[in-house]
Amino acid sequence: MSQIPDPIVLTGSELASSADPPVVTVIVANYNSGPFIEAALQSALRQSLQAIEVIVADDGSTDDSVARIAAMAARDSRLRLLTPAAAIGGASSGWTNMGPSTARNLCIECARGRWIAILDADDLMHPERLARLVAAAERDHADIAADDLLIFHDGDERPPSRCLRGSAASAPFWVDPAAYVRSNALFGNAPALGYLKPIIRTELLTNSDIRYDPELRLAEDYDFIFRLLLHGARMRVYPELTYFYRKHGQSISHRLSTQKLRPVLHASEQSLSAIDPADRTLRAAVQARHASIRLSLDFDALMAALLARRWLHAAGLALRHPGAAALLRITLLARLRSQVRPAQSKPSGARSVCVISRQRVIGNTNGSSVYLLSLCGALRQAGMDIHLVCPSPSVFGRWPILMMQPEMALFRSITIRGAIRMGTVFVATDPRVGLRAVAALIARPLGWLGMAPACFNRTAPYSIALPLSPADAIFLAYHARCHADAIVADYAFLTEGIPYVLRPDARSAVVMHDLFSSRGAQFDRIGEADSVALVSEETEMAFLAGAGAVVAIQPEEAELVRANLPTQPVILAPMAVECVGAPQPGKDGRILFVGSKTAPNIVGLRWFLEKVWPMVLAAVPDAELSVAGSVSGAIAAGVPGVRLFGPVPSLETLYREAAVVISPLPVGSGLKIKLVEALGHGKAVVATTATVQGFEALTREAVAVADEPAAFAAEVTALLRDPSLRSVRGAAALAVARERFSASACYADFVAYVGGRTLPKLQWTTISD
């Protein structure tokens, strides 16, 4: 430390005088990290664990990184900068670059946290990383805790990968000194645990004189952790992908040279001398790693000769050191990989928006898809490029083919994990999806005979609520990052994917669709089961907090989110609709129900058929109910007066001919998209209270509301018999749709936010006045 000149300036808060020390001190060594340092520090300061401090020690930077850090420290009191005063203004400080080890040691001396976390100045952390690691380490009584690395290349020249493999990537495990050394042999096949960036109990360091070796500029993390393990520290690794390890042209860790390897060899010799000769297992591991360092030195000498075109000298080295010559294959493979890159859509210069989704989006086939595509259409109209990335093969469900409808052309690119594309068709590459489809087809005729095995007709899991797998995360890291000037997560469950886009600079928003935490109680009241995952309000709010802004579809839900997340921007964006030119009273006796095969639609339609339909037929014997959408598959054929159309290419004719559109939903949340669609078609509508929830005042003149079977039947019957009443209701519906549900009225704030503009405080209560 004597080499560091005075004065040292601590930029940031006077944390040393605080009564409550932080849980974690994040230490960062900075040297000319201007392009990356702000993103790295943001990822630390945005941790869900707020009781932290971040200490950055500058190591003689000559770029503007010190000024960037100082500006951030002025805005956040948890950030402290250690640097000579002269460097604050961005000028060269005269502080000699002494390497990351010296800088980290300085941070350690100033740390006050119960734990110390290591963060490289060009890397990123998942927002939940420190909370998860600290909880796991304290539960398991570990002294050192590490997670897995998501390794990504800054130029996308290679796909991202994870550090851990095999059994190490499937469950937590303890690491003893010998295992740690074996994993860190240079050019070895095992995952190099020395690359991991652990958290360390501070008392482990205060009770010993173990620090980073200031002579090391390579493998300094390995050496530091190894000496702690020899000191008796207990190390546990948790294979969660929550540390994002960046590789780029200036990275130190993957560039070997004789100048850097000589001190590593010397440190290895010291390790050998410190090991008890009786510990043969550990000694053998260190000797094997020592030999790998010598091999690396030989390889570096060979490469230097080849680059200098000293062919005879290179040939002599290759003959004397055949192991080093064999390593040339690594260089050749790296060159080949750099030439063969998966095709990526080229940026057009417009603002790119990456939509990440796990729902089966193939067109306007269901309410949630209609809403998402409507939002994306508004962004497209504003001149932005929209890219759809589906990180999970679960979007296929039980059917191995996805056929994109014409409306999907609004996306500049569509990428689905586990699929190959042939024009507008995506085919699942997993043969198990095809087998499930065959089983479902066989189950149909067997079901008619009462012989279908239950396993043959098993429904696919509700894909939007599935946990994000490591493969999903890696797919996002590769395919989403280049398209993510802004990120839109489809449903609250997918906000956990936002950090894996690796764009902390990008604005993000989550489209709620529904308030899922309210659905369980609603279904319980009617004795039915919901078709989606049950989630508590606390969990749902935690999901929503994972995005920069929340997009709510109706005012009540927007207000509830704002009450729970008062610092979160909440954007109200009701479903927009294109309106017909005039009311459509339709044909006498025609009733229409439109819906997908979800629990609210199924329960509501069955209620109508069992409780209401007999009364309607008694009053209007020639009445006819048309059912459109996939909900038709949940209704038995042969009900008198009922026509099951299933999914149809266009609803225009059905809407035009219908006298009444019904929405008998007993439960559910969000804005019922088919209600808005019916208003835009100028239709008379009969609905339940659940359907108009949040928009009661707005739809009072346009929609008849009834919850009891007799009252619902009476409203439907009155409209079936009276074309003039249908015209009056249809005109009121159109007026509401035009004023309140035009694209400009619904999506202006959403488009402005995603487009990067600053919004005034949003007033969502005005929408329902």
C-alpha positions, 0 to 999 in steps of 0.5 A: 500500500505504500506505493499509493500516493496521497491524498486518497479521496473517498467520494460518496457518503460518510458511510464509515460513521453509519450505525448500521454496517451494510450486509455486503460490500461490493469491491470493484477494481477499475482500470480504464473501464469507461465503456463498461463501468456504469453498467457494472455499478448500476447492476450492483446498486440495483440489487434487491438487497439494498443494505450494501455499499460499493467501493471502487478503487481506481488503478491509475486510469487514463480514460474518463472512467473516474469521472463517470464513477464520481458522478454516480457516487454523487447520486447514490450515497452507497457508492464510494470511490478511492482515487487521488484527488487529481483524477476526479476531473478526468485528468491523468492522475499520475497514479501508477497502474499496479494491477487489480490485486492491489486495488482490491486489497485497498477496497478490502481494507475499507470494507464494512460489510458482513460479506465482501462480493467481488465484481469486475468492472466490465461485468454485470450482476443479476438483481437478485444475486446478492440476496440469494447468495447471502441467504444460501451461504448463511443457511449453509454456514459457508464462508465462501459462496459462488454462483455460476457464470453466464459468459457472454462475448461483447461482440456476439462473436460466440454464443453465450455459455455457462461456466459450470457443466454436468453435475456441477450445474445441477445442484449445490456442492462443497469445494475442497482445496484439491477439487478447487486446484484440479478445476483450475489447471490451465487448458483443462476440461473441468469448469474453472472454479477460479473464474467464479466471483464469490462472496466472502465472509469479511471476518475470514479476512479480518482474522487473517493476513490473507490478501490478494497477491499484488504481483499477480495480474492473472489468476489472482482470484484463484490464488486468493481463494485457494489460500483461504481454503488452505486456511480452513474456509468452507466454500460452497457453489450454487449453480444459479446463473446470476453473475454475467461475465463479459469477454471483450477485446480488452479483457485481462483474464483470457489473455495469456503472456509470459509476463503475466504467467511468470508470477503465476508460476512463482505463486504456484511454487510457493503453494507447493512449498506450503502444502503438507507432504502427507497430503498427497491428493492436494499435492498431486493436484497442485503439481498437475496445475504447476505443469499446466502453467509451464505448458502455457509458458511453452505455448506462449513462446511457440506462438511468439515465434510463429507470430515473428515468423521465426519458423526454424525456432518455432519448429524446434520449440514444437519438437521439444514441447509437443504438448505446447504444439498440440495446443495450437488446435485451440487457436485454430478452432477459435479462428474458425468459430470467429468466421462461422457465426449464426445469422443475426438480423441487422439493425435498421437504424430505428429504435429496436424493441425486444418483446420476450414472450412465452405465450403461443403468439401466432396472430390474433387468435386469442385475447392476450395475443390480440392485446400484445399485437395491438401494443406492438402495432402502436410501436411499429406505427411510431417507427420502431423495429419490433423483434419477438424472442420466445426463449422457451420451447413450451410455446409449442404446447402439445402441437409441433407446428406454429403457423404465423398469421399475416398480422405477425409481419409487424415483427422484424424478426421472430426467434423461438428456442427449439424451433426451425423456421420454414417461411411462416411456419415454425417446427419444434425440433424436440421429437417429444412434442410430436409424440405428444401431438400423436398421443392427443390425436389417438386419445380422441377416438379412444375417448369416444369409446371410454378407452383413452389412457389419461397420459394420452390426453394430458394437457401441456403446462401453462407456458407463460408461468413456467420458471425460466430455465438456464437454457432459456436465460442463455438463449435470451442473452444471445438472441435478445441483446442486439435488439433491446434498445427497449424490452417488453416482457409479456406477462409478469412471470417473464420479468425474471428474463429481463436481466438476461437480456444483458442490457441494463441501459435499456428501458423495460416494461411488463405487460400485465394482461391480468391481475393473477393474484386476484383470480384464485379467490374468484374461482374459489367462490364459484367452486372452480379451478383456474387454468393458470398458475396460482400466485400471491399478491406479494409474489406478483408484485415482486414479479412486476417490480422486475421491470422498469414500468408496468403496463396495466390494462384497466384502472383498478389494477393500475391503482392497485399496482401503484399502491403496492409499488409507489415508486414504479411507473404505471402506464394505463393502456386499455385495449385499443380497437378499430371502429366500424362506421356505424352501429350494427344491429344485426339479425333478429335471434342471433347471439355471439360468444367469442373466446379462447379456451381459458377457464373464465371463458369455459366456466362462463359459457357453460353457465350461460348454456346451463342456466340462461340458454333454456330461458332464452329459447323459451322466449325466442324459440328460433334464437341461435347462439354462435360460439367462435374461438378455441373455447368451442372445443370445451363445449359438447356438440349437439346443444339445441340452437348452438353452432360451434365455429371454433377458431375462424380466420375473420370475425367480421361476418359473425359480428355483423350478423349478431344481434347480441354479443354476450360476455357471461364471465363469472370471474377474471381480471384485466380488461376483457378484450372481447368486450372492447372488440364488441364495442368497436363493432357497434354491438349491443352487449350483455355482460356480467359485473366481472366483465366490465370490472374497472370500466363500469361507469364508462360502459353504463350506457353501452352494456347491459349488466346482469349476474343472475340467470333470469336477469341475464336472459331477460336482457338478451331476450329484450335485445333479440326482439327490438332492433331499435334498442340494439341500434341505440346500444350499438351507437353508445358502444361506438361512441365509447370505443371511439372516444376511449379506446382509439389507439391514440387514447390508449397507447400514447403513454406506452409508446412514449415510454418505450420510445425513451421519452420522459413522461409526466406523472400518469393519471389513470383515474381519468379513463373511467370518469 
